[in-house]
Every structure is written in C-alpha cells, then in structure tokens.
Amino acid sequence: MCHVIVTCRSMLWTLLSIVVAFAELIAFMSADWLIGKAKPSSSEDVDNRTGGSQEPYRPTLGIYGRCTRISHMQFSRRDTLCGPYAENFSEIASGFWQATAIFLAMGIMILCTVAFVSVFTMCVQSIMKKSIFNVCGLLQGIAGLFLILGLILYPAGWGCQKAISYCGPYASAYKLGDCSLGWAFYTAIGGTVLTFICAVFSAQAEIATSSDKVQEEIEEGKNLICLL
C-alpha cells in the first residue's frame, strides 16, 4: 500500500532540489558568463527620442554561446543577437571550456534526475531497502563535485583567442583582462553551494519521513500523512 508522506523538511528538500537543477541548467545555457569590454558608441548609435548617444554596448560570452550587436544598415539601427557560436562540441573555443561543458553537463544531468525522482518521494521512500533520500543525497554530492571541477577549469580557458577578442590582449588563464564576470557564473557557483546543502539536507528529509510520529500515523491506517 502506498503511503503519501509529506513533511516540512522533505518538501523543502524537494523544492530546493528542483530549484538547484533549474538554476544550474539556466546558467549553463546562458551566454552571460563573461561580459566583454565596452565598445564605444558610433554615429549610428543615436537614441531617436533624446537625440543623444546610447551607452556603450558590452557583448557577452558563454561556454558555447554569445550575445553581440549587429547592424541593420538599411534602417540605421542595431539589434542584439544571441546564439551559439559553436555549431558542434569541437568548435567550443577552448579545451578547458570543453572539459567544463562535460563536467557541468554531467552534474546537471544528475541534478535533473534527482529533481525528477524527488517529486515521487512523497509516495516512495525506499528503493531495494535503501532510503531514496540517502541515495539522492549521495548523487547530489557527486553532482556537486562535477560542478566544482567544471567551475575550476572554466577560468583556465580565458586565454583562448575567443576570450581575448572579447576581453582584450591582457586576458589569459585566470585573468579577466577587460572583461567582468556575468550573472551566469555567479548563478553556477551559488547552485553548486546549494547542491551540497541539498545533499546534507537529504538526511534530514529521511529522518522526518521515518520518524516515530510517521510510523504511528501508518499504524493507525492513514494513507495521507502530513507533518510539520
């Protein structure tokens, strides 16, 4: 018989697991890892409402994507175009970024799997006599290690030609040059920290769903058990 067990700690762990997986996925897909050096406005970059020059534009560069401004000579205006600069894996600008993409992708796949499984922990608390919370917590710890490896290797690729074209000639491994870090990099770091928090908190979720109070509710014949 399936017992639906919902506790405050297990629900919080489930929601946090889903948030972490989506945060890492969005950061990985974003082109806002590096914010390039400002490009001065040209005579074409004029605000039609005020007649003044627009602020200098700063292109952005991700692991495999980029955002840049393109000109429309016919209409004398400029639009921002975002998309992948690499059509396949081998075209990623740096070998270090290729390794980063592999480690981050592996970590994100594990996190997404755990996030999917966590939704069903309300009904299924064990697999082959193993606590599903403990198994998921272990997987989240492994995912966190993959994410750390990817984030450590990423700055080593700042000396590639693609990064130099965005960050200037002074850019090199672990040196940003004229670039600054974008929100995607910080989101990836924050998601990594939360991944380890999830891994630790999974133990609390397991304790909450296997407590004496829950067992008493099961013995009373209740199928839906909600506890704070």
C-alpha positions as CSV (number, residue, x, y, z in Angstrom):
1,M,0.0,0.0,0.0
2,C,1.3,3.5,-0.9
3,H,1.5,5.9,1.9
4,V,1.8,9.6,0.9
5,I,4.1,11.2,3.4
6,V,4.6,14.9,3.4
7,T,6.8,16.7,5.9
8,C,8.1,20.2,6.1
9,R,11.7,19.0,5.7
10,S,11.1,16.6,2.9
11,M,9.0,19.2,1.0
12,L,11.7,21.8,1.4
13,W,14.4,19.4,0.2
14,T,12.3,18.5,-2.9
15,L,11.7,22.2,-3.8
16,L,15.3,23.1,-3.2
17,S,16.4,20.1,-5.4
18,I,14.2,21.4,-8.2
19,V,15.4,25.0,-7.9
20,V,19.1,23.9,-7.9
21,A,18.7,21.8,-11.0
22,F,16.9,24.6,-13.0
23,A,19.4,27.2,-11.8
24,E,22.4,25.2,-13.0
25,L,20.7,24.4,-16.3
26,I,19.8,28.0,-17.0
27,A,23.3,29.2,-16.1
28,F,24.9,26.6,-18.4
29,M,22.7,27.6,-21.3
30,S,23.3,31.3,-20.8
31,A,25.8,33.5,-22.7
32,D,26.3,35.8,-19.7
33,W,29.4,34.1,-18.3
34,L,31.8,36.8,-19.4
35,I,30.9,40.5,-20.1
36,G,33.2,41.9,-22.7
37,K,34.9,45.2,-22.8
38,A,32.7,48.1,-23.7
39,K,32.5,49.1,-27.3
40,P,32.2,52.8,-27.9
41,S,29.1,54.1,-29.5
42,S,29.3,55.1,-33.2
43,S,27.4,57.8,-35.0
44,E,24.8,55.2,-35.8
45,D,24.1,54.5,-32.1
46,V,21.8,57.5,-31.6
47,D,18.7,57.5,-29.4
48,N,15.9,58.8,-31.6
49,R,13.9,60.0,-28.6
50,T,16.6,62.1,-26.9
51,G,19.0,62.7,-29.8
52,G,21.9,61.6,-27.6
53,S,24.3,58.7,-27.9
54,Q,23.4,55.4,-26.4
55,E,25.5,53.8,-23.7
56,P,28.5,51.8,-24.9
57,Y,27.5,48.2,-25.6
58,R,29.2,45.3,-23.8
59,P,28.9,41.9,-25.6
60,T,28.7,38.7,-23.6
61,L,30.3,35.3,-24.0
62,G,29.3,32.0,-22.6
63,I,30.8,28.5,-22.7
64,Y,29.3,27.8,-26.2
65,G,27.2,30.9,-26.9
66,R,27.5,34.6,-27.2
67,C,25.5,37.9,-27.5
68,T,26.6,40.6,-29.8
69,R,25.1,43.7,-31.5
70,I,24.5,43.6,-35.3
71,S,23.9,46.5,-37.6
72,H,21.0,47.0,-39.9
73,M,22.4,49.5,-42.4
74,Q,19.1,49.8,-44.2
75,F,17.2,51.0,-41.1
76,S,20.2,52.6,-39.3
77,R,19.6,50.7,-36.2
78,R,21.3,47.9,-34.2
79,D,19.9,44.8,-32.6
80,T,21.3,42.3,-30.1
81,L,21.8,38.8,-31.4
82,C,22.3,35.9,-29.0
83,G,23.0,32.3,-30.0
84,P,25.7,29.6,-30.1
85,Y,29.0,30.5,-31.7
86,A,29.9,26.7,-31.8
87,E,27.9,24.5,-34.1
88,N,29.3,21.4,-32.6
89,F,31.3,20.4,-29.5
90,S,34.7,20.6,-31.2
91,E,34.2,24.2,-32.1
92,I,34.0,25.3,-28.4
93,A,36.7,28.0,-28.1
94,S,38.9,26.2,-25.5
95,G,39.8,22.7,-24.5
96,F,39.3,23.8,-20.9
97,W,35.8,25.0,-21.8
98,Q,35.1,21.7,-23.5
99,A,36.0,20.0,-20.2
100,T,33.9,22.5,-18.3
101,A,30.9,21.7,-20.6
102,I,31.4,18.0,-20.0
103,F,31.6,18.2,-16.2
104,L,28.7,20.7,-15.9
105,A,26.6,18.7,-18.2
106,M,27.2,15.5,-16.1
107,G,26.4,17.4,-12.9
108,I,23.3,18.9,-14.3
109,M,22.0,15.6,-15.7
110,I,22.4,14.1,-12.2
111,L,20.7,17.1,-10.6
112,C,17.8,16.9,-13.0
113,T,17.4,13.2,-12.4
114,V,17.3,13.7,-8.6
115,A,14.9,16.6,-9.1
116,F,12.5,14.3,-11.0
117,V,12.9,11.5,-8.5
118,S,12.4,13.8,-5.6
119,V,8.8,14.5,-6.7
120,F,7.9,10.9,-6.1
121,T,9.5,10.7,-2.6
122,M,6.1,11.5,-1.2
123,C,4.9,8.0,-2.2
124,V,8.2,6.0,-2.4
125,Q,10.7,6.4,0.4
126,S,12.9,3.4,-0.3
127,I,14.4,1.5,-3.3
128,M,15.7,-2.0,-2.7
129,K,15.6,-1.4,1.0
130,K,17.8,1.7,0.5
131,S,16.5,5.1,1.6
132,I,15.7,7.1,-1.6
133,F,16.7,10.3,0.3
134,N,20.1,8.9,1.1
135,V,20.6,7.7,-2.5
136,C,19.6,11.1,-3.9
137,G,21.8,12.9,-1.3
138,L,24.8,10.8,-2.4
139,L,24.0,11.6,-6.1
140,Q,23.8,15.3,-5.3
141,G,27.2,15.2,-3.6
142,I,28.6,13.6,-6.7
143,A,27.0,16.2,-8.9
144,G,28.4,18.9,-6.8
145,L,31.9,17.5,-7.3
146,F,31.4,17.6,-11.1
147,L,30.2,21.2,-10.9
148,I,33.2,22.2,-8.9
149,L,35.6,20.6,-11.4
150,G,33.8,22.5,-14.2
151,L,34.0,25.8,-12.5
152,I,37.7,25.4,-11.6
153,L,38.6,24.6,-15.2
154,Y,36.5,27.4,-16.7
155,P,38.8,30.3,-15.9
156,A,41.8,28.4,-17.4
157,G,40.2,29.0,-20.8
158,W,40.2,32.8,-20.5
159,G,43.4,32.9,-22.5
160,C,41.8,31.4,-25.7
161,Q,41.5,33.5,-28.8
162,K,37.7,33.8,-28.5
163,A,38.0,35.2,-24.9
164,I,40.9,37.6,-26.0
165,S,38.7,39.0,-28.7
166,Y,36.1,39.9,-26.1
167,C,38.4,40.8,-23.1
168,G,41.4,42.4,-24.8
169,P,45.0,41.3,-25.2
170,Y,45.7,41.2,-21.4
171,A,43.3,38.3,-20.9
172,S,44.9,35.0,-20.0
173,A,44.2,31.9,-17.9
174,Y,42.6,33.0,-14.6
175,K,43.0,36.7,-15.7
176,L,39.9,38.5,-17.0
177,G,41.6,41.4,-18.8
178,D,38.9,43.9,-19.7
179,C,36.1,41.5,-19.0
180,S,33.9,41.1,-15.9
181,L,32.0,38.0,-14.7
182,G,28.4,37.8,-15.6
183,W,25.4,36.6,-13.6
184,A,25.6,33.1,-15.1
185,F,28.9,32.3,-13.5
186,Y,27.7,33.5,-10.1
187,T,24.5,31.5,-10.5
188,A,26.5,28.4,-11.2
189,I,28.6,29.0,-8.1
190,G,25.5,29.6,-6.0
191,G,23.8,26.5,-7.4
192,T,26.9,24.4,-6.6
193,V,26.8,25.6,-3.0
194,L,23.1,24.8,-2.8
195,T,23.8,21.4,-4.3
196,F,25.9,20.4,-1.3
197,I,23.3,21.9,1.1
198,C,20.7,19.7,-0.6
199,A,23.0,16.7,-0.2
200,V,23.3,17.3,3.5
201,F,19.6,18.2,4.0
202,S,18.5,15.0,2.4
203,A,19.5,13.2,5.6
204,Q,17.1,15.5,7.5
205,A,14.3,14.7,5.0
206,E,14.9,11.0,5.5
207,I,14.7,11.4,9.3
208,A,11.5,13.4,9.0
209,T,9.7,10.7,6.9
210,S,10.8,7.8,9.0
211,S,10.2,9.3,12.4
212,D,8.1,7.6,15.2
213,K,5.3,10.1,14.6
214,V,5.0,8.9,10.9
215,Q,5.1,5.3,12.0
216,E,2.3,5.9,14.4
217,E,0.2,7.5,11.6
218,I,0.8,4.5,9.4
219,E,-0.2,2.0,12.1
220,E,-3.4,4.0,12.5
221,G,-4.2,3.1,8.9
222,K,-3.7,6.6,7.4
223,N,-2.7,6.8,3.8
224,L,-2.1,10.6,3.7
225,I,0.3,11.8,6.3
226,C,1.2,15.5,6.6
227,L,3.5,16.6,9.4
228,L,5.4,19.8,10.1
